[in-house]
Amino acid sequence: MRRGLFGGLGLAVIVVAGFLAYLSTFVVNVTEQALVLRFGDPRRVITVPGLYFKLPLVDNVIYLDKRILDLDTPPLEIIASDQKRLVVDAFGRYRISDPLKFFQSVGSVPGAVSRLAVILNSAVRRVLGDASFIQLVRDERAQLMKKITEQVGHESLSLGIDMVDVKIRRANLPQANSQAIYQRMNTERQRQATEIRAQGEQAARRIRAEADRQATVIVAEANGEADRLRGDGEAERNGILAGAFGKDPNFFAFYRSMQAYQGGLKGGNTRLVISPQSDFFKYFNHFDGSADAATAPVTGAAPGASGTSPAATAPAPASTGNAPVDPVPASGATAPAQ
């Protein structure tokens, strides 16, 4: 019975010893660093990964991350140096550089995030408050972020934190301001478009008026040239006709009379009330159209003439086409055609 008692006690001692041995060891991973506390009082800082020992039930181990951690803050509204209101969304990246100082100043990661958010917002307000909207949005954005990082890093050293970087994710105008600016920009663009259209219309009218003026000048010059050429042609034609008439006046008079016969004695309803002794029929009375033959008594009526109407004399025959018209000696007047 004693053996059973001592055997059970030994087993209990072994279990307790194993449990205490388990409680006296701890492991630090590659991505971690540890702080050993004894009754809340820091004793050791461990930054190298490996297996370590502690006093069981007396020492407590706090693990802190060695990697780069995120710091994300809500957007905040600031006023730039040019009095423009901006909504800035910034975020940061930090690393725990001194675990002991970190534990003594902020205690934990959530406490560090709360403290760093205040520091980051203050730095953003200070730096961007001295910059203009154009500098933040376009010209000096990188320099401004570097300046904010330096200020936050200087203040975070007292917390055992190394500030790696601060970035500005967005920097926008407030929604109401954005709408007002959009409307103003839209109005300005419409004004510019209207002005450009008016200038284009003015230029088009000027070009159109200049083209019309040039067209009028060209047409007038062309008409003047045409009239000049037409006058030269008619003068040359009249000269040719005058030359031909001078060579053989009798033949020319005969030719013109034949043209007058052809145009005046057409078929249809054409009637002539004219005297047979008229000069119009002189070539009917005599082949050479002499005056003696024209004044000789005629026994019959001229072809195509009515003898019942009173006699009348006709003037010289006139051309009915494009042929030139020259006066032919006449001794009477022409009766109206019916």
C-alpha positions, 0 to 999 in steps of 0.5 A, spaced: 500 500 500 505 504 501 508 503 494 502 505 491 502 511 495 509 513 493 508 511 486 502 516 486 505 521 489 511 521 485 507 521 479 504 527 481 511 530 483 513 529 475 506 532 473 507 538 477 515 539 475 513 538 468 508 543 468 512 548 472 518 547 466 512 548 461 511 555 465 518 557 465 519 556 458 517 561 452 519 562 445 520 568 441 518 568 433 522 571 428 517 576 427 516 578 434 520 581 440 518 580 447 518 583 454 519 579 460 515 582 466 516 580 474 510 583 477 509 588 472 516 590 473 520 590 466 526 585 467 528 583 460 527 585 453 528 580 448 529 581 440 532 575 438 528 569 436 529 563 440 527 559 446 528 562 453 526 561 460 522 565 466 520 564 473 513 560 472 507 564 476 512 570 477 514 572 470 510 575 465 511 575 457 509 580 453 510 579 445 510 585 440 510 585 433 517 587 429 514 588 423 511 594 420 504 596 422 499 600 419 496 606 422 490 608 418 486 615 421 479 617 419 479 623 414 480 630 417 478 637 414 483 642 414 484 649 411 490 651 406 494 657 406 489 660 400 483 659 405 481 653 401 477 647 405 480 640 404 478 633 406 485 630 407 485 622 408 492 620 410 495 613 413 502 611 416 507 606 417 510 605 423 515 600 427 516 598 434 523 600 435 524 600 443 519 595 446 521 597 453 519 605 452 513 602 448 510 599 453 512 604 458 509 610 454 503 607 450 502 600 453 499 596 447 498 597 440 491 600 440 494 605 445 500 606 440 495 607 434 491 612 439 497 616 440 500 616 433 493 618 430 493 624 434 500 626 433 499 624 425 493 629 425 496 635 428 502 634 423 498 634 417 494 640 420 501 644 421 504 642 414 498 642 410 496 649 413 502 652 411 501 650 404 496 652 398 491 647 394 496 647 388 502 645 392 498 639 395 494 637 389 500 638 384 506 641 385 509 639 392 505 633 394 511 628 395 515 634 399 509 635 404 508 628 405 516 627 407 515 633 412 509 630 415 513 624 416 519 627 419 515 631 424 511 625 426 517 621 427 520 626 431 515 626 436 514 618 436 521 617 438 519 618 445 514 612 444 519 607 442 516 607 435 520 609 429 515 612 423 517 609 417 512 613 412 506 617 411 502 618 405 496 622 403 491 617 400 486 623 398 486 630 398 479 633 396 475 639 396 468 638 401 462 635 397 459 642 397 465 646 395 466 640 389 459 642 387 460 649 387 467 649 383 464 644 378 458 649 377 463 654 376 467 651 371 462 648 367 459 655 367 466 658 365 467 652 360 460 654 357 462 661 356 468 660 353 465 655 348 460 661 346 465 666 345 469 661 341 463 660 337 461 667 336 468 668 334 468 662 329 461 665 326 464 672 326 470 669 322 466 665 317 461 671 316 468 675 314 470 670 310 464 669 306 463 676 305 470 677 302 468 671 298 462 674 295 466 680 294 471 677 290 466 673 286 462 679 284 469 682 282 470 676 278 463 676 275 464 683 273 471 683 270 468 677 266 462 680 264 466 686 262 471 682 258 465 678 255 462 685 253 469 687 250 470 681 246 463 681 244 464 688 242 470 686 238 467 681 235 461 685 232 465 690 230 469 685 226 463 682 223 460 689 221 467 690 218 467 684 214 459 685 212 461 692 210 467 689 206 463 684 203 457 690 201 463 694 198 465 689 193 458 687 191 452 691 193 447 688 188 448 681 191 448 683 198 442 687 197 439 681 193 441 676 199 438 680 204 432 681 200 432 673 200 433 673 207 427 677 208 422 673 203 424 667 207 423 670 214 416 674 212 413 669 207 412 663 211 407 658 211 401 658 216 397 664 217 402 669 215 398 674 211 401 681 208 397 687 205 402 690 201 402 694 194 405 690 189 409 696 187 413 696 194 420 695 194 419 689 198 417 685 191 422 689 187 426 682 185 419 679 183 418 684 178 425 684 175 431 680 176 436 685 178 431 689 182 432 695 178 427 701 180 424 702 173 422 695 174 419 696 181 415 702 178 412 698 172 405 697 173 403 690 175 397 686 173 397 681 178 398 681 186 404 679 189 404 671 192 402 671 199 398 678 198 391 680 199 389 685 193 382 687 197 386 691 202 388 698 201 395 699 198 401 700 202 408 701 201 413 697 205 420 699 208 426 695 206 426 688 208 429 686 215 433 680 218 429 675 222 435 671 224 442 673 227 444 675 220 446 683 220 441 688 218 443 693 214 438 698 211 435 697 204 432 703 200 425 703 201 419 707 197 413 705 202 411 702 208 410 695 211 403 693 213 402 690 219 402 682 219 396 679 221 
